[in-house]
Amino acid sequence: MGLRDILTGRSQVKAPAPDRLFAISTAYVTLETEHQIVPSGAAAIVFQALATSDFEATIKEMEELVTATCGESGTTVSTQDDSYGYRWMILKGPEGKPSVEDLAVGINAVSGAIEASGHGDRLLCAVFAFLDKSGAQAANSRVYFIYNYKRGFWYPFVPARPDGSAQSDSEQQRSTERELQIKAQIGSEVPIEPELERWFPLWGIPI
């Protein structure tokens, strides 16, 4: 069972405290200065879309909202659907100026709009992409911090392939050792999911 299965109703979980999302907007400073894990300048929110005109109108409004909210910072927004039928709304900061704070504000605006429209149960997670420059993995390996909206907890996800890709099931491997190291490094600053079996991998992340 994976994260998508959990959040499509196969398991009941508690609703989170929404302010926990913003923990990443301060924790990244420790990640960057003390552990050489630097923001890539991209984040995304993942949700299960509805094939209705009302929901699509909500999506369009959210894009406009994020553009207005983060316009001054140069953050761009785009959407794409994955092979599992989930919609990714992707936020990217301007080249060379990654701002985790701006990305968190944008992601929060989207989740708030989805919840206000009565579709909060369709939220899957938020994902913030980082690059590992510590030498613990291959140069510039991807490190993802995943925020599970239903649980209200973060957890690190480190694909074994440096670019985070997995072209086949046999390549879907993760570095659990590195994930546990990161948990030890940052666990006091963000609410980390305490149940390791809930650190679900999320393959095909487009950021």
Backbone torsions as a table, in degrees:
resi	resn	phi	psi	omega
1	MET	NA	132.5	-178.6
2	GLY	-112.1	-176.2	-177.7
3	LEU	-60.9	-41.1	-179.5
4	ARG	-63.6	-37.8	178.1
5	ASP	-64.3	-44.0	-179.1
6	ILE	-58.2	-42.5	-172.1
7	LEU	-91.2	4.5	172.6
8	THR	-101.2	17.3	170.2
9	GLY	104.6	4.9	-178.9
10	ARG	-83.1	-7.6	178.0
11	SER	-149.1	138.2	-179.8
12	GLN	-90.9	128.8	-179.8
13	VAL	-134.3	161.0	-177.8
14	LYS	-78.0	152.2	173.3
15	ALA	-75.2	144.1	-175.1
16	PRO	-87.5	166.7	167.0
17	ALA	-80.5	118.0	-170.9
18	PRO	-62.4	-26.3	-177.2
19	ASP	-70.6	-10.3	179.0
20	ARG	-65.0	-25.5	178.0
21	LEU	-56.6	-39.0	-173.4
22	PHE	-75.3	-3.2	176.4
23	ALA	-59.1	-31.6	-178.3
24	ILE	-68.1	-24.3	-176.6
25	SER	-73.5	-11.6	172.7
26	THR	-113.5	-33.1	-177.7
27	ALA	-65.8	-25.9	-177.8
28	TYR	-62.6	-25.9	179.3
29	VAL	-63.5	-44.3	176.7
30	THR	-65.1	-42.4	179.1
31	LEU	-57.5	-43.6	-175.2
32	GLU	-76.5	-47.3	-172.4
33	THR	-79.8	-32.3	-175.6
34	GLU	-104.2	-22.6	-173.1
35	HIS	-127.5	4.2	176.9
36	GLN	55.0	36.6	172.7
37	ILE	-110.1	107.1	-167.4
38	VAL	-109.1	146.9	179.5
39	PRO	-65.6	140.8	179.1
40	SER	-87.3	-13.5	-178.9
41	GLY	92.7	15.1	-178.9
42	ALA	-137.7	145.3	175.3
43	ALA	-148.1	165.4	-179.8
44	ALA	-150.7	155.0	171.6
45	ILE	-120.1	137.5	-173.3
46	VAL	-118.2	132.7	-179.6
47	PHE	-148.9	161.7	179.3
48	GLN	-89.9	111.5	-175.7
49	ALA	-76.6	156.1	174.6
50	LEU	-110.6	137.0	-179.3
51	ALA	-84.5	59.5	178.3
52	THR	-129.2	154.1	-179.4
53	SER	-66.0	-35.3	179.6
54	ASP	-63.4	-43.8	-178.3
55	PHE	-68.7	-41.0	178.8
56	GLU	-63.7	-34.8	176.6
57	ALA	-65.8	-37.3	177.1
58	THR	-63.4	-41.7	178.7
59	ILE	-60.1	-44.9	-179.9
60	LYS	-62.3	-41.9	178.0
61	GLU	-62.7	-37.2	179.4
62	MET	-65.4	-41.7	177.8
63	GLU	-59.3	-43.8	179.7
64	GLU	-65.9	-37.2	179.2
65	LEU	-64.0	-46.3	-179.7
66	VAL	-64.8	-40.8	178.3
67	THR	-60.3	-42.3	179.3
68	ALA	-70.5	-40.7	-177.5
69	THR	-67.1	-40.8	-173.3
70	CYS	-110.8	11.7	-175.1
71	GLY	-58.6	-41.7	-176.7
72	GLU	-65.4	-28.2	-178.6
73	SER	-83.8	-8.6	-179.0
74	GLY	83.5	12.0	178.3
75	THR	-69.8	134.0	178.2
76	THR	-108.1	157.3	-179.1
77	VAL	-133.1	140.3	176.8
78	SER	-147.3	164.2	179.0
79	THR	-130.0	151.6	172.7
80	GLN	-155.9	152.7	178.4
81	ASP	-100.8	143.6	178.2
82	ASP	-100.4	179.7	-175.0
83	SER	-71.4	-11.2	179.0
84	TYR	-92.9	-1.6	-179.4
85	GLY	87.7	16.3	178.8
86	TYR	-100.1	148.0	178.1
87	ARG	-96.9	130.6	175.4
88	TRP	-107.8	123.9	169.7
89	MET	-103.8	115.4	-170.3
90	ILE	-106.1	128.7	177.5
91	LEU	-112.5	133.2	178.7
92	LYS	-131.9	132.7	176.3
93	GLY	-81.3	167.6	178.7
94	PRO	-63.5	148.8	-178.6
95	GLU	-56.0	128.5	176.9
96	GLY	82.1	-1.1	-179.1
97	LYS	-132.9	61.7	-179.4
98	PRO	-69.2	127.8	179.2
99	SER	-125.2	104.5	179.3
100	VAL	-65.1	-34.8	179.0
101	GLU	-60.4	-47.9	-179.5
102	ASP	-62.7	-40.7	179.6
103	LEU	-64.5	-41.2	179.6
104	ALA	-64.2	-39.8	177.9
105	VAL	-62.1	-44.2	179.9
106	GLY	-64.7	-45.0	178.9
107	ILE	-61.6	-41.1	180.0
108	ASN	-65.9	-35.8	177.8
109	ALA	-62.7	-40.7	179.6
110	VAL	-66.9	-48.6	-178.3
111	SER	-63.0	-37.7	178.5
112	GLY	-64.1	-39.3	179.2
113	ALA	-67.7	-39.1	178.4
114	ILE	-64.7	-43.5	179.2
115	GLU	-65.4	-40.5	-179.2
116	ALA	-65.3	-28.5	179.4
117	SER	-82.5	0.2	177.4
118	GLY	88.4	15.1	-176.9
119	HIS	-118.3	28.5	-178.7
120	GLY	-59.8	-26.5	-179.6
121	ASP	-71.3	-8.9	-179.9
122	ARG	-93.6	-3.4	176.8
123	LEU	-71.0	132.9	177.1
124	LEU	-98.0	-66.6	-177.0
125	CYS	-165.8	168.5	169.3
126	ALA	-112.8	145.8	-177.7
127	VAL	-131.4	128.4	175.7
128	PHE	-115.8	129.1	-175.9
129	ALA	-97.0	136.0	177.4
130	PHE	-130.2	165.5	175.4
131	LEU	-118.0	132.4	-178.3
132	ASP	-92.1	108.1	-179.8
133	LYS	-106.8	14.8	-175.0
134	SER	-79.7	-16.5	-175.2
135	GLY	89.6	-2.0	178.6
136	ALA	-70.1	-26.1	176.4
137	GLN	-124.7	-170.5	173.4
138	ALA	-63.3	156.5	-176.2
139	ALA	-54.4	131.1	177.1
140	ASN	58.2	36.9	175.9
141	SER	-65.3	149.9	178.2
142	ARG	-77.1	136.0	170.2
143	VAL	-127.3	125.6	179.6
144	TYR	-110.9	137.6	171.2
145	PHE	-107.8	119.1	-173.9
146	ILE	-108.7	128.8	178.1
147	TYR	-108.0	114.3	-179.6
148	ASN	-86.2	110.8	-175.6
149	TYR	-63.5	-35.5	-177.9
150	LYS	-71.4	-31.4	-178.4
151	ARG	-93.2	-30.0	-176.3
152	GLY	77.3	25.7	-179.3
153	PHE	-128.7	154.8	173.2
154	TRP	-100.4	159.0	166.0
155	TYR	-156.8	150.8	178.0
156	PRO	-84.5	145.7	175.7
157	PHE	-131.1	119.6	-176.5
158	VAL	-122.6	98.5	175.4
159	PRO	-63.0	147.3	-178.7
160	ALA	-68.8	-32.1	177.4
161	ARG	-76.2	132.9	-174.0
162	PRO	-55.3	-35.9	-176.9
163	ASP	-88.1	0.7	177.4
164	GLY	82.5	1.1	-176.5
165	SER	-87.2	162.5	174.3
166	ALA	-151.5	107.5	-174.7
167	GLN	-81.7	-18.1	-179.1
168	SER	-147.6	167.4	-180.0
169	ASP	-59.4	-35.3	-177.9
170	SER	-67.7	-20.5	179.9
171	GLU	-93.3	-0.6	-179.0
172	GLN	-82.5	76.7	179.4
173	GLN	-124.0	149.7	-178.1
174	ARG	-127.8	160.1	177.9
175	SER	-98.1	86.9	-179.0
176	THR	-65.5	-32.0	178.0
177	GLU	-61.5	-44.4	179.2
178	ARG	-67.5	-37.7	178.4
179	GLU	-60.5	-41.5	179.8
180	LEU	-69.2	-34.4	175.5
181	GLN	-62.0	-44.3	-179.7
182	ILE	-65.7	-38.4	176.4
183	LYS	-56.8	-44.9	180.0
184	ALA	-65.4	-32.9	-176.8
185	GLN	-76.7	-32.8	-169.3
186	ILE	-122.4	-0.8	-174.1
187	GLY	-60.6	-22.6	-180.0
188	SER	-83.2	-9.6	-174.6
189	GLU	-110.0	-22.1	176.3
190	VAL	-129.0	149.4	178.0
191	PRO	-73.1	100.9	-176.5
192	ILE	-86.9	137.1	176.3
193	GLU	-55.0	118.0	-175.4
194	PRO	-75.8	-20.1	-178.9
195	GLU	-97.4	105.2	-173.9
196	LEU	-59.8	-28.0	179.9
197	GLU	-68.2	-11.2	176.7
198	ARG	-96.8	7.4	174.1
199	TRP	-82.7	71.5	-173.4
200	PHE	-73.5	135.3	175.0
201	PRO	-70.0	149.7	178.1
202	LEU	-129.6	99.2	-175.1
203	TRP	-86.7	154.5	177.6
204	GLY	78.2	26.1	179.4
205	ILE	-66.3	123.4	-173.5
206	PRO	-90.3	26.0	177.5
207	ILE	-131.7	NA	NA
